[in-house]
Amino acid sequence: MEEAEGRKKSVLREYAEAIIIAIILALLIRTFIVQAFKIPSGSMIPTLLVGDHILVWKIIYGIKIPFTDQYLIEFGDPKKGDIIVFKFPKDEEKDFIKRVIGEPGDTIEVRDKEVFLNGKPLEEPYAIHQESHILPREFQPRDNYGPIEVPPSSYFVMGDNRDHSLDSRFWGFVDHNKIKGRAFIIYFSWNGEDSWIRWDRLFSLVS
């Protein structure tokens, strides 16, 4: 009887240890390596759609001290074209996702919707404009902005859906330490309006 009870306690202990280890591993992976996010808005259409569920490499630019924005080890910097998740500068409780357009030292200008990088037109096959009319600079910076130089350790970001994106044109630059990681894959996609899975988007790379 005592032997049976002992085996039962041993099995329960093994299960408990396995669950604890699994929880610790999940927390470590989420904190340092990869994290899941859901796209809530259309600012990155057509690259990312509302209802896309993505994975973000958190370790790609470095390892941060837990519960801080400071890097313990840095592996590299975001590059033009990277789609990054970061803390929204105006409310760090919110996460934003945009594309890197300008790196530190770059000069950014928008003229009648066209983006110029260091004085040259930027080729942007990923960008779309859903409105044909041009808004004057005096009204808002959506279609005419800059020129402005990107400060050190900062990045100029924009949504691919240029006419419907709240980005660096409106609120400024993203600090390097506020970047959470780079989006790399869509692992699930749900069309909330029609209640169906977008099967063609599953496991597609983000670029």
C-alpha positions as CSV (number, residue, x, y, z in Angstrom):
1,M,0.0,0.0,0.0
2,E,2.8,2.4,1.0
3,E,4.7,1.4,-2.2
4,A,1.6,2.3,-4.4
5,E,1.2,5.6,-2.7
6,G,4.9,6.3,-3.2
7,R,4.6,5.6,-6.9
8,K,1.5,7.8,-7.1
9,K,3.4,10.7,-5.5
10,S,6.4,10.1,-7.7
11,V,4.2,10.3,-10.9
12,L,2.5,13.4,-9.6
13,R,5.8,15.0,-8.9
14,E,7.1,14.1,-12.4
15,Y,4.0,15.7,-14.0
16,A,4.4,18.8,-11.8
17,E,8.1,19.2,-12.7
18,A,7.3,18.7,-16.4
19,I,4.6,21.4,-16.2
20,I,6.9,23.8,-14.4
21,I,9.7,23.3,-16.8
22,A,7.3,23.8,-19.8
23,I,6.1,27.1,-18.3
24,I,9.6,28.3,-17.6
25,L,10.7,27.4,-21.2
26,A,7.6,29.2,-22.6
27,L,8.4,32.3,-20.6
28,L,12.0,32.3,-21.7
29,I,11.1,31.8,-25.4
30,R,8.5,34.7,-25.2
31,T,10.9,37.0,-23.3
32,F,14.0,36.5,-25.3
33,I,13.4,34.6,-28.6
34,V,10.0,34.9,-30.3
35,Q,6.6,36.4,-29.5
36,A,3.2,36.2,-31.2
37,F,1.2,39.3,-32.2
38,K,-2.1,39.9,-33.9
39,I,-2.6,42.7,-36.5
40,P,-5.5,44.9,-35.4
41,S,-5.5,47.6,-38.1
42,G,-5.1,48.1,-41.8
43,S,-2.0,50.3,-41.7
44,M,0.2,47.6,-43.2
45,I,-2.1,46.5,-46.0
46,P,-1.4,44.8,-48.4
47,T,1.6,43.2,-46.6
48,L,-0.3,42.5,-43.4
49,L,-4.0,42.2,-43.1
50,V,-6.3,42.8,-40.2
51,G,-6.6,39.4,-38.5
52,D,-3.1,38.2,-39.5
53,H,-1.3,36.5,-36.6
54,I,2.4,36.9,-36.8
55,L,5.6,35.7,-35.1
56,V,8.3,38.3,-34.2
57,W,12.0,37.5,-33.7
58,K,12.8,39.2,-30.4
59,I,16.4,38.0,-30.4
60,I,17.4,39.2,-33.9
61,Y,18.7,42.6,-32.8
62,G,20.0,41.5,-29.4
63,I,19.2,40.2,-25.9
64,K,17.6,42.7,-23.5
65,I,17.8,42.7,-19.7
66,P,14.4,41.3,-18.6
67,F,11.7,43.9,-17.8
68,T,13.8,46.7,-19.2
69,D,14.5,48.3,-22.7
70,Q,18.3,48.0,-22.2
71,Y,20.3,45.6,-24.3
72,L,22.6,43.1,-22.6
73,I,24.0,42.0,-25.9
74,E,23.4,43.5,-29.3
75,F,23.6,41.5,-32.5
76,G,22.8,44.1,-35.1
77,D,20.5,47.0,-36.1
78,P,17.3,47.2,-38.0
79,K,17.7,47.7,-41.8
80,K,15.6,49.5,-44.4
81,G,12.7,47.3,-45.3
82,D,12.5,45.5,-42.0
83,I,9.0,45.2,-40.6
84,I,9.4,45.8,-36.8
85,V,7.2,45.8,-33.7
86,F,7.9,48.5,-31.2
87,K,6.5,50.4,-28.3
88,F,4.3,53.3,-29.5
89,P,6.2,56.4,-28.5
90,K,3.0,58.2,-27.5
91,D,1.8,55.3,-25.4
92,E,4.3,52.6,-24.6
93,E,1.5,50.3,-23.4
94,K,0.6,49.8,-27.1
95,D,2.6,47.9,-29.7
96,F,2.9,49.2,-33.2
97,I,4.1,47.5,-36.4
98,K,5.6,49.4,-39.3
99,R,8.3,49.2,-41.9
100,V,11.7,50.8,-41.5
101,I,12.2,53.5,-44.1
102,G,15.1,55.5,-42.7
103,E,18.1,54.6,-40.5
104,P,20.2,56.9,-38.3
105,G,21.8,59.6,-40.5
106,D,19.4,59.2,-43.4
107,T,17.4,62.2,-44.7
108,I,13.7,61.5,-45.3
109,E,11.3,63.6,-47.4
110,V,7.8,63.0,-48.7
111,R,6.8,65.0,-51.8
112,D,3.2,64.6,-53.0
113,K,3.1,61.1,-51.5
114,E,6.5,60.0,-53.0
115,V,9.2,59.1,-50.5
116,F,12.7,60.4,-51.1
117,L,15.7,58.9,-49.2
118,N,18.8,61.0,-49.1
119,G,17.5,63.0,-52.0
120,K,16.6,60.0,-54.3
121,P,13.2,58.5,-54.9
122,L,12.7,55.3,-52.9
123,E,11.5,52.2,-54.8
124,E,8.6,50.9,-52.8
125,P,6.8,48.0,-54.4
126,Y,5.1,47.2,-51.1
127,A,3.5,50.6,-50.6
128,I,-0.1,51.5,-51.7
129,H,-2.1,54.7,-51.9
130,Q,-5.9,54.5,-51.6
131,E,-6.6,58.2,-52.1
132,S,-5.6,60.2,-55.1
133,H,-5.9,63.7,-53.7
134,I,-2.8,65.4,-52.2
135,L,-3.0,67.0,-48.8
136,P,-1.0,70.2,-48.4
137,R,1.8,70.4,-45.9
138,E,0.0,73.1,-44.0
139,F,-3.0,70.8,-43.4
140,Q,-1.1,67.6,-42.3
141,P,2.2,65.8,-43.0
142,R,0.7,62.7,-44.7
143,D,1.6,63.6,-48.3
144,N,4.3,66.3,-47.8
145,Y,6.9,66.0,-45.1
146,G,10.4,67.0,-44.3
147,P,13.2,66.9,-45.3
148,I,14.4,65.7,-41.9
149,E,17.4,63.8,-40.7
150,V,17.0,60.6,-38.7
151,P,18.8,61.1,-35.3
152,P,21.3,58.6,-33.8
153,S,19.9,55.3,-32.5
154,S,16.5,56.2,-34.1
155,Y,14.4,55.0,-37.0
156,F,11.9,56.5,-39.4
157,V,9.0,54.1,-40.0
158,M,5.9,54.1,-42.2
159,G,3.0,51.8,-42.8
160,D,2.7,50.2,-46.3
161,N,-0.9,51.6,-46.5
162,R,0.4,55.1,-46.8
163,D,-2.9,57.1,-46.8
164,H,-4.1,55.2,-43.6
165,S,-1.1,54.9,-41.4
166,L,-0.3,56.7,-38.2
167,D,3.5,56.6,-38.4
168,S,6.7,58.7,-38.1
169,R,5.3,61.4,-40.3
170,F,2.9,62.2,-37.4
171,W,4.7,61.3,-34.2
172,G,8.4,61.2,-34.9
173,F,11.1,58.5,-34.6
174,V,11.4,55.1,-33.0
175,D,14.1,54.7,-30.4
176,H,16.3,51.6,-31.0
177,N,15.7,50.4,-27.4
178,K,12.0,50.5,-27.9
179,I,12.0,48.0,-30.7
180,K,10.7,44.5,-29.7
181,G,11.7,42.6,-32.8
182,R,11.2,41.9,-36.5
183,A,8.2,40.2,-37.9
184,F,9.1,37.1,-39.9
185,I,6.1,34.8,-40.5
186,I,2.3,34.8,-40.6
187,Y,1.3,31.6,-38.7
188,F,-2.5,32.2,-38.9
189,S,-4.9,34.6,-40.5
190,W,-8.6,35.1,-39.8
191,N,-11.0,37.2,-41.8
192,G,-13.2,38.6,-39.1
193,E,-15.7,40.1,-41.4
194,D,-16.5,36.9,-43.3
195,S,-15.6,34.5,-40.5
196,W,-13.2,32.4,-42.5
197,I,-9.5,31.4,-42.4
198,R,-7.3,32.8,-45.1
199,W,-5.6,29.5,-45.9
200,D,-3.3,31.0,-48.5
201,R,-1.6,33.3,-46.0
202,L,-0.8,30.6,-43.4
203,F,3.0,30.2,-42.8
204,S,3.9,32.8,-45.4
205,L,7.0,34.9,-44.8
206,V,6.7,38.6,-43.9
207,S,8.7,40.9,-46.2
